[in-house]
Amino acid sequence: MDDATADDDEPGRSRSRDLLLLAGICLSALLLVNAFVARPFTVPSGSMEDTLRPGDRLIANQLAYAFGDHPRRGDVVVFDGTGSFLPEPDQPAGPWDGLHSLVRDLGLAPAGDTVYVKRVIGVGGDRVTSTGPGGRITVNGVPIDESSYLAPGDEPSGVAFDVVVPAGKLWVMGDHRSASRDSRDHLGEPGGGFVPESRVIGRADWVVFPFAHWNSLDRPSAFAATAGTGGHGDQR
């Protein structure tokens, strides 16, 4: 009787092991995708309205620039603002900081307050200018029609500036210009408001939640006229 009972229990234990193994494989695959392919982020503020709203859940494509490609004018990017929008930490990272960073990279914890979402306006080699209220942003002398993504009622820039983007860096701005702290706000600081490409986590490609906001974030046509005017070449 004891042997028979043990034999009857074996299929149940086998099924349990199979389910645990399957769950482990699925979890491992999800963690790998979050770490290296597509990472979820929650939009923290209204600086990108109406393209992105506070609380929107977006997916950053981490492979967009992984094989020699570069951010392009018009891309919406997720980046770590440490060293550009925020000062470098005074203290070296400890072991717990490294563990926390790993947990964030795996998508198991919020991204933290060093992560920003902005639109790329200029890439390395570009000259980006604004005459202030009433004027358009120009990239390499070409006026940009930003009406397709600027927040209703917003001007391209309330402040004047004239910058040349260093190689390997980006000039970024929010779509809700009057509510965005972006590259303009860090002129004169160390780094000049330019974001290193190495700090870009990924290109924001999709809004996936709430479902009413589901949308793909395609590169706007506003920058088509700047193709071949500098930067990384043809901005297709």
N, C-alpha and C positions, 0 to 999 in steps of 0.2 A: 504494500500500500504506500509506504514511504517513497519507494522508487518511482511509482506511478505518479504520485503527486508532484515529485520533483520534475519529472518529464513534462507534466502538463503545464507547470509554471514556466518552463524554459522559453516557449514561444513568446510569452508576455514580456519576459526580461529582454529578449532579443529585440522585440519591437521598441521597447523603451530605449535601448541603446542606440537603435537606428534613428529614433526621433531626436535623441540628444546629439548624435553625430551630425544629423542634418541641420539642427538648430545652430550648432557650432560653426558649420561650414557657411551657413547663411550670414551669421553675425560677422565672421571673419571677412567675408566678401563685402559686406556693408561697410565695415571699418576701412578696408582697403580703398573702396570707392570714395568714401568721405575724405580720406587722407591724400589721395593722389589724382582723383578724376573729377568728381563733382561734389562740391562742398556747400551745405546749406548755410545761409545767413539770414538774420532778421534785420530789416531796415530800422535803425534806431531813431531817426528824426525826419523832419520834413524838408531837408535840404535838397532832395531830388524830386520834389513834387513838380508836376503831376505824373512824371514817369514812374516814380516809386513813392509809395505812401508809408508813413510810420506803421510798423507792424507787418508790412509785406514780407513774405518769406521768399527769398530768391535763391537760385542755384548758381554758384560761381564755377565756371568751366576752368579747371586747373590745368587742362592740357592745351588751352588755347595758345599759349605762348611757350610751350614746353619743348618744341623742336625747332628752335631757331627763329620763330616768328616773334614779332614785337607788338606791343599795344599800338593801336592806330587811332588817328583822330576820330572822335565820335564814339569810341568804345566806352561803355560803362564798366569801370573796374572796381574790384574790391582790393584794398591794399592796407598794409600796416603802416600807420603814420609815424611810427617811431623814427626819429632822426630827420623828419621833414616837418610834419605838423605838430609833433611832440618832441621834446628833448630826449636824448639818449638817457637811460637810467644811470644814476650816480653810482649804484652798487652793481658789481658783476652778478650775473644770474646764478642763483644757488640751485642745488639739486631739486628742491621742490618746485622752483620756477620752471625747470626743464620738464618735470613731470606734468605740471599744469599746461605747459605749451603743447605737449604731446596729446594730452586729453582734448584740448581745443582743436588741434589739427585733425583728430579722429572724429570731430563732430559731436563729442560727448559732453561738451560744456560750451556756454556762450562764448562768442569770439572775443569779447572784452572791449574796453573803451579805447583801445589803440587802433581799432579797425574802422576804416571809412569806405564809403561808396561814393564815387564821383565820376564825372564824364571827362575823358581825355580831350583837351582842346589843342594842345601842342605837344609834339614829340621832339626828341633830340635834334637840334639844328634849326628848329622853327623859330621865327620871330613872331611873337604874339603881342598885339597892341590893342588898346582901347583908349578912346578920347574921353571916356566917362559918360555921364547921362546924355542920352539922345544919340549916341554913336554905336555902331556895330563893332563887334570883335573882328579884328583882321588877323589872318594867319599868312605870313609871307606876303603881305600886301593885298591879299584877297579878302574882301568883306564876306562874313559868314552869315547866311540867313538862318537864324536859330529858332524861327517861329514854330517849327514842328515839335520842339521839345521844351522850350522855355515855359515856365509857369505863367499862366495868364496874368497880364498886367505888369510883369517883370521886365526890366530893361536888361540888355546884355551885361552891363556893368555900371554900377553907380560910382565907381572910382576909375581914374585913368591909370594906365600902366603901359610899359614898353619893355618887354623882356625877350631875351634869346635863351631858348631852352638848351642846357648843356647836354652833351651826348650821354645817352644812357639814362636820361631822366624825362619826366613828364610834367606838363602844366595841366592841372585838373581844376574843374569848377563844378559846382552843383547846378542843377537845372532850375532850382528855385533860388535865383541869384540873391534876392534880398534877404533870404533866410539861411544862406550857406556860408559857413566859414571854410574857405578853400585856399588855393594857392595865393590869391590876392591878399589874404590876411597875414601872410607870412613873408611878404616882401621885406627885405632889410634884416631878417633873422638869419641865423646860420642855416644854410641850405636854400635860402631864398624862396621857399615855398615849392621848390621842385621835388617831385617824388621819384626816388630811384626805381627803375624798372625791377630791380631785384626785390623790392618790397611788395610788388604786385602779387596777390594771392591767386587771382583768376579774373576772367572776364564774366561779368554778370550777363548770363544768356537767357534766363527764364525767371519769371515770377510764377510761383506755383501755389501760393496761398496768400490770402483767401481765394477761393475758386472764382469769385467774381472779378478778381484782378488778374487771372491767369493770362499770361502774355509772354511772347518772345521779345527780347530787347535787341532788335536789329540795329545795325549801324545806320544812322540817318544819312540821307543824300546830301545834307548841307555841306559836307566837306569834299564832295566830288570835284569841285572846282580847284581844290588845292593839290590835286594829284600831280606829282612831279615837281612841286615847288620847294622841295627840301625834305628834311626829316628822314624817314625810313623809305622814301621813294613813293611809288604808286600807292595811294591810299584807297584801294579798291573797296 
